[in-house]
Amino acid sequence: MEPINLNDYEALAQARVEPIAWDYIQGGSDDEVTLRANRTTFERIWLRPRMLVNGSTCDMSTTVLGTPVSMPILVAPMAYQCLAHPEGECATAHGTGMANSLMIASAFSTRTLEDIAASASGSLWFQLYLYRNLEVSGEVVRRAEAAGYRAIVLTVDLPRLGNREKDTRNNFSLPSHMNLANFPVEKAEAEELKIALPFTPTWETLDWLKTVTSLPILVKGILTAEDARLALERGVAGIIVSNHGGRQLDSAIASIEALPEITEAVAGRCEIYLDGGIRRGTDVLKALALGARAVLVGRPAFWGLAVNGAQGVQHMLEILRTELELAMVLSGHYSLETIDRSLVKWV
Ligand SMILES: Cc1cc2nc3c(=O)[nH]c(=O)nc-3n(C[C@H](O)[C@H](O)[C@H](O)COP(=O)(O)O)c2cc1C
């Protein structure tokens, strides 16, 4: 079967990934209410297409914190990508770059951040989880800066790991031939990181982070206007509206539903991104209409990787590009600039 949409990639990927790894990739926390809501909430948003608009080609290129990308669709940070493909994050970086998009590499990658940078054919951001020792964390940030990563994404929704019951039942842990490649720790100690992150970031951590790096800083995992305002006070360059793909607090609001209040609170003072449940071009369009500068896709990148390595990731992104372009044209938008709140109606 030649995959023609992201659902096809999901089905093909399932056949190629070990069941225990599949549960880890697909799963959410508790009853997976938030995981489902990330998808179903998009069905409560209708598009209000405009007709007889003058245009021919559709320009989807944009910038993300100053870095040019060919479309407003990026790849979210995801741990343990060697579960899906032997080249892991290196293949994802290569495929994402071939689509002229940008990948955010997870701190918990199974290839080193330097190897990922060497394989990348496009720009990268680095996602940070803090390690017990702040000096170790600072060192990882400095390595990312030296390797050419263009921004640091601090994930703030994981003071502890969410309750992922599939992983508990499966007794899931990273297979013995894979490593948390970025951390200079013994395997046994690294395994501990999964269970309880040794260091919980606070708002003050952002002040520390600014002393370590001159790169722009984003916070990932914001779901309220209150926290968006606090992030702005701390001088972040960007906010990623996210509930971690429904893997952390179950019953947390769907990210697309949280987006409007954050857009309003931020009022253009920093860039806003969204992830969670993006599977169609129309989903991207709805997020852009509600104030996102770009969206991130998570699991679909894992699926592309599992099905066909770098090429699978590239093809998955090209499918989304084609779908977004069609959705834009059919709704009367030939440029990202004309897309605004008037394009959507909530039910
Ligand atoms: C297998 C997997 C691993 C993830 N690992 C990380 C991670 O290391 N750091 C992080 O900030 N988010 C992580 N996430 C969350 C993603 O960055 C993103 O928020 C989420 O997957 C988006 O939802 P989607 O999968 O529906 O597109 C992970 C998600 C998945 C599915």
The ligand as a Tripos MOL2 file, in Angstrom:
@<TRIPOS>MOLECULE
LIG
   31    33     1     0     0
SMALL
NO_CHARGES

@<TRIPOS>ATOM
      1 C1          6.8080    8.8450   21.6020 C.3       1 LIG1
      2 C2          6.7810   10.2660   22.0610 C.ar      1 LIG1
      3 C3          7.8830   10.7940   22.7210 C.ar      1 LIG1
      4 C4          7.8720   12.1280   23.1320 C.ar      1 LIG1
      5 N1          8.9930   12.6430   23.7210 N.ar      1 LIG1
      6 C5          9.0300   13.9710   24.0290 C.ar      1 LIG1
      7 C6         10.2270   14.5630   24.5250 C.ar      1 LIG1
      8 O1         11.2580   13.9160   24.6720 O.2       1 LIG1
      9 N2         10.1940   15.8790   24.8240 N.ar      1 LIG1
     10 C7          9.0670   16.6560   24.6580 C.ar      1 LIG1
     11 O2          9.1040   17.8600   24.9280 O.2       1 LIG1
     12 N3          7.9370   16.1180   24.1560 N.ar      1 LIG1
     13 C8          7.8950   14.8110   23.8340 C.ar      1 LIG1
     14 N4          6.7390   14.2770   23.2930 N.ar      1 LIG1
     15 C9          5.5890   15.1620   23.0180 C.3       1 LIG1
     16 C10         5.6910   15.7540   21.6070 C.3       1 LIG1
     17 O3          6.7190   16.7060   21.5120 O.3       1 LIG1
     18 C11         4.3960   16.4680   21.1850 C.3       1 LIG1
     19 O4          4.0470   17.4080   22.1820 O.3       1 LIG1
     20 C12         3.2140   15.5480   20.9240 C.3       1 LIG1
     21 O5          3.6390   14.2950   20.4370 O.3       1 LIG1
     22 C13         2.2820   16.2060   19.9090 C.3       1 LIG1
     23 O6          1.1360   15.4490   19.7010 O.3       1 LIG1
     24 P1          0.9130   14.4560   18.4390 P.3       1 LIG1
     25 O7          1.7470   13.2560   18.6970 O.co2     1 LIG1
     26 O8         -0.5440   14.1880   18.5110 O.co2     1 LIG1
     27 O9          1.3010   15.2060   17.1670 O.co2     1 LIG1
     28 C14         6.7390   12.9370   22.8900 C.ar      1 LIG1
     29 C15         5.6230   12.3830   22.2390 C.ar      1 LIG1
     30 C16         5.6500   11.0810   21.8140 C.ar      1 LIG1
     31 C17         4.4520   10.5410   21.0840 C.3       1 LIG1
@<TRIPOS>BOND
     1     1     2 1
     2     2     3 ar
     3     2    30 ar
     4     3     4 ar
     5     4     5 ar
     6     4    28 ar
     7     5     6 ar
     8     6     7 ar
     9     6    13 1
    10     7     8 2
    11     7     9 ar
    12     9    10 ar
    13    10    11 2
    14    10    12 ar
    15    12    13 ar
    16    13    14 ar
    17    14    15 1
    18    14    28 ar
    19    15    16 1
    20    16    17 1
    21    16    18 1
    22    18    19 1
    23    18    20 1
    24    20    21 1
    25    20    22 1
    26    22    23 1
    27    23    24 1
    28    24    25 2
    29    24    26 1
    30    24    27 1
    31    28    29 ar
    32    29    30 ar
    33    30    31 1
@<TRIPOS>SUBSTRUCTURE
     1 LIG1         1 GROUP 0 **** ****
